[in-house]
Amino acid sequence: MPNVVTAALVQATWTGDTESMLAKHEEHAREAARRGAKVIGFQEVFNAPYFCQVQDAEHYRWAEAVPDGPTVRRMRDLARETGMVVVAPVFEVEQSGHYYNTAAVIDADGSYLGKYRKHHIPQVKGFWEKFYFRPGNLGWPVFDTAVGRVGVYICYDRHFPEGWRQLGLNGAQLVYNPSATHRGLSAYLWQLEQPAAAVANEYFVAAINRVGVEEYGDNDFYGTSYFVDPRGRFVGEVADDSREELVVRDLDFDLIDEVRQQWAFYRDRRPDAYEGLVRP
């Protein structure tokens, strides 16, 4: 019997406030559940604007605790209601002065499984993230969920192959990559890097991008979110580049074993020869 997981992602426009942003994502999740989805992921800091286009201390107001803050509590209720695994990226405050770009992973029964904190923090025009976030310090967790083994890699992380590989070594079958990236910066990489990572590590990737122009800068987020399989093929169509969209796709997890047996990349790794990769 095929091991097919129906998975969803949302690329969304900013509404102007957190309450309506949360309500909108809840409605997308309910629609995804009606269409049979068992797992859903949202974009980077999904409950807020992409405030990192500017450096201003007023934006610390978007931060909240994980898992005890209001957004993650609400997403736990949503997971329980819909019976879906939920990947919810938020701006996390751990304690005063300790802030992270984080994604909470919630199982289909509403139980909080843990969180991933973004490792690689950019500091370039339009992406002033070091002003807000410390580098992640929780490693590369892969979560045993109702749909299988799910990992997270956030936005700028995608440019660094080491984390993709560690997620694979830790057993990921599906990796969500919530992002906020705009036209002209790295758009030509968007449909190159995640498919390459899916091939190199032989798992499914859900690549999520925001869409539209927001109030704190002129970044034009270009959507085009998608799922890609372990052979590097898009699963269904890529989402639109200028409008909000819910994407629901059937992922055949049996393909993971098929590809790993055929291509055998994990068998032929040479960790004994890679010492230079981590030398400062």
N, C-alpha and C positions, 0 to 999 in steps of 0.2 A: 504494500500500500504506500503510495507516494507520501513523503513527508513535506507537505506544502503548508507554508505559513503565510497568511494574508497580513501584509504589513502596510502601514500608512505613515505619511509625513505631511506636514503643513508648511507652506511658505506663505507668510502673511504680511500685510501692510500694517503700519503702526496706526492705532486708532486715536491716540492723544491722551489716553489714561489707562492705568493698570486694570481697573475694574472691567472696562469694556473689552480690553485685550484678553483677559482671562475668559470672559463670557464667550467671546468669539471662538477661542480655541476649544472651549468645552463643546460648543455646537459642532465644530468640525469633528471632534472626537466622537460625538454621538452619531454623526453621519457616517464616519468611518466604521463604527461598530455595526450600524445598520447594513453596511456593505460587506460585513464579514471580517473586518480587521481584528486582529488579536494583539497587535502591538502598534504604538504610534509614537513618533518623535516630533518635537517642536524645534524652532530655530534658536540660535544663540540669544541669551537673555530675552526669552520670548515674551515675558510679561512687561517689558520696558522698551523704550526706544534704544537705538544704538548710540548711547550718549558718549561713547569713546571718540566720536568725531571732534570733541572739544575736551579741554582739561579744566574742569571746574568742580570744586568741592561740593557744590550743591547736588551733584549727581550721586553722592554716597547715599542719598535718601532712597535710592532704588534697592539698596542691599537689605537682605533679610537672612535669618538663620535657616540652615538646612540640617535636619529635616523639620525643625519645629516652627518654621515661619509660616505665614498665612498661605503663600502660594503652594508650597509642597503639601501642606495639609489639605488644601483644596484639590490638588491633583491626586492625592490618595483617595479622596472621596470619588473623584471622577473615575479612577481605575476600578474602584469597587463597583460603581454604578454600571460601567460599560463592560466589565470583564476583560479589559485590555491592559497589557503592560504599557507604562507611560514613561517616556524619557523627557524630563522637564528641565531645561537649562535656565539658570537664574544667576544673579549677582549675589554671592554669599558673603555674609559677615560671620566670622567665627568668634572673634572677640574684637575689642577696640584696636584698630590699626591692622587687623588681619582680614583681608578681603580676597576673594577668589572668584574666578570665572568657572562656574560649577554646573554640573548636570546631575540631578537626582534621578535614580532609577527605581521605579515603583512596580511591584508585581501586580498581576491581574486581580488579586484579592485585596489590593490596597495596601499591602505591607511594603514598608520602605526597605529596599535591599541595600542601598548604599549610594555613594556619589563618586563622580570623577571630577577632578580639578584640572583645568587646562594647564599644560606644562609650559608651552612656548608662548611668551607674551610679547606682542609686537609693540614698537614705539616709533611709528612713522606717521607722516601727515594723514589725517583722517582716521587713524587707528592708534590713538594715544592710550594704549591699554596699561602700560607700566605705571601711569598716574594712579590707576585704580586697583590693579590686581597684583598679588604675589604669584610667583610660579607655583604650579601644583606640586603637591608633596605626598600624594596618596598612591603613587605608582600607576599601574595600568590594569585596574580591576575589570574582570569579566563576570557578569552576574548570571546566575542560574535562575532563569525566569520560566514562566508558564509556556513560553514559545521556544525556549532554547537558550543558548549562551549569547548574551548581548553585551557589547562593549560600547564605549563612547570615546571619540576623539574630537576636539572642538576647534573649528575654524583654522587659525594659523598653524595649529598642530599638523594639519594635513601636508605641509611642505616638508615634514621631517619623517623619513621612512622608518626610523627606529621604533617609534611608538606603534605604528601600524604593525610592525613585525612582532613586538612584544604582546600586543593584543591577540595576534594569531597564535603565538606560543602559549598564551594563557587559555586558549580554547575557544575564541570568539567564532561564532557562526554568522553574526550580523553586527556590524559596527555602524552606529549613527554618528554622522559628522555635521552637527549643527553649526551654521556659519552666518557671517555677515560680510559679504564681499561685493565690491562695486565695479562697474564698467571701467575699463581702461587701466585698472591696476593689475589684475591677474586673470581677466576673464578667459583668456586663451588657455590658461591652465585648468580651468574649472572642469572641463570634460576630458582632461588628460590625467590628472594626478589621482583622483579617486578610482577610476577604472584601473589604472596601473597598480594601485595599492590592492585592489580586489584581486587582481591576477597574481601579484607577487606573494600574497598571503592567503589566497584561496578561500575567501569568504565573501559574503554579501556586504555591500556598503550602501547606506542611505545618506545621500548628500543633500543637505538642506540649506537654502539661501533665502535671506529676506528679499522683499521686492518693494520698489518704490523709493521715493526721496522723503526723508524725515526732517524734523524741525531743527535739529542741532547741527546740520551741515549739508553739504551738497553731494554727498555720496549717493550714487544712483544704484541701488541694489537690484540685481538683474535676475533674481529668481532662478529659473531653469534647474530646479531641483529634480532629483531622480534617484532610482534604485539601479544598482549595477551588480551583475552576478560574478561568480568566481572566474569566469572566462573573459571578463571585461566587457560584457554586452549589457546595454541598457535593457532593463526589464520594462517593457512598454515604452510609451513616449516620455520624453523629457518635458517638464512643466513649462508653462509660458514664461516669457522674460519680463513681463510688465504687469501682470495681474496676480492677485491672490489665488491660491489653488490648493486643494486637498488631493493628494496623490495616494491611491490605493493599488497595491500590486500583489500578485501571488508569487511567493519565492519558494522554489523547490530546493529544500535543504539537502535532498539526496545528491544534488549536483556537487556539493562540497566534497563528499567522499569520492565521487566519480573523478573530479578534477585532481584531487590529491593523489589518487592512485595512478592516474595517467601521467601527470606532470612531475610528481614526486619531489617538489621543491623542498619540502621539509626534510625528507630523507637525505638530500644532497647538500644541506647546509654545512658550513665549516666553521662553527664557533671557535674551534681551536686556532683558527687563522685570523680572527677578527679583533685581536687585542688592540690594534692601532686605532680602531673606530672610537674607542672610549678614552684614549689617552688625551689629556688636556693639551 
